[in-house]
Amino acid sequence: MKNKVSLAKSSKTWNNADRKPRFWRCFLPVLAACLLLCGCSPKQAEPARYEQTFFDVFDTVTTVIVYSGDEDAAQQTIDEAHEMLVRYHKLFDIYNTYEDLNNLCTVNQNAGNAPVPVDEDILDLIAFGKEMHETTDGALNIAMGSVTALWTEYREAGLDDPDHAALPPEDELEEAGRHTDIGGVVIDRTAGTLYLADEALRLDVGAIAKGYAVQRVVEQLKSEGAGSLLISAGGNVCAVGTKADGSNWKVGIQDPYSGGYLLAVRVDDRSLVTSGTYERYYTVDGKDYHHIIDPKTLYPSVYYDSVSVLCADSALADALTTGLFCMPLEEGEALVDSLGGAEALWVLPDGTQTTSAGFEAYVVSDGE
């Protein structure tokens, strides 16, 4: 999860707010400051702006915004986006199983036992995760589930009882770390199966699942003619086209220290994803420990307080924020430069901000 989102007033709003996600206290503030629909005129031009917010996908707050001259068509687009996101949520869920569905939780439960027949979308997601492992030289590893589960257990216990908050024992971390070899994640396209060869290996796709799902949904809606659309899933923001009046979609990047904004960027036909130390953390002996675990150390990464990635592909942006978070700056800069079309903003622990060469071209200037 990620930037905070604040949605401007719309001409038509449907609110699905009866349900709240498991960690809504963490994610709702995140959604509240990410999206800055700057410069909106008080007089709405046609087509009108429609939005709906959901709380039942990826345990976060998801908002879909559509500009359309047809209210029924707008609602159909929003419903379709929601339906697809729910489907991806169930497929990629590592915590819960669902009737008549093999998902990633099913795969984890069968580690070391047998290959599991799964939907092709799961195979595609895992193939993407393996590709990003190679691209980031292991800085992003979806086979880290044994380690991240241990940190999650201790973080949740520490949040429930701060006076007794503790770090995972070193021997338990080391044991979990011995079961993170992504080579043990076996995709069989012919059989349509996914197999974890190590019985203690666990998948954790939290670094890629939302971005991947949002990208697939946006691609489908674009193929059906959507021309002015934005989806924010826990702060993974992906926009199609511009707003109906031709003005830019503008998204604010959160200041990891003040809760305000560092700056705003234009995201027309692009995605913005930010990861930060402020998102999910707990405190042990006066020190904060966040949720982004460095595969090399098995501890929370110490390089940055925030990393933002801007590019055309939401899946890539999502994966890169985690990968870059676990890389020294020079390595991260070289990776972004090598990819072409991706830009990044790093906020170092001393507050210093560094951007890739082309990032400034997307920054919203004063008065814009």
PyMOL commands that set and color helices and strands:
alter all, ss='L'
color gray80, all
select helices_A, chain A and resi 24-32+71-92+104-109+120-135+145-160+162-164+170-177+182-184+209-223+314-325+329-339+359-362
alter helices_A, ss='H'
color red, helices_A
select strands_A, chain A and resi 12-15+48-57+60-68+116-117+185-188+193-196+229-233+236-240+250-254+261-266+271-276+281-284+287-290+306-311+343-347+353-355
alter strands_A, ss='S'
color yellow, strands_A
deselect
rebuild
show_as cartoon
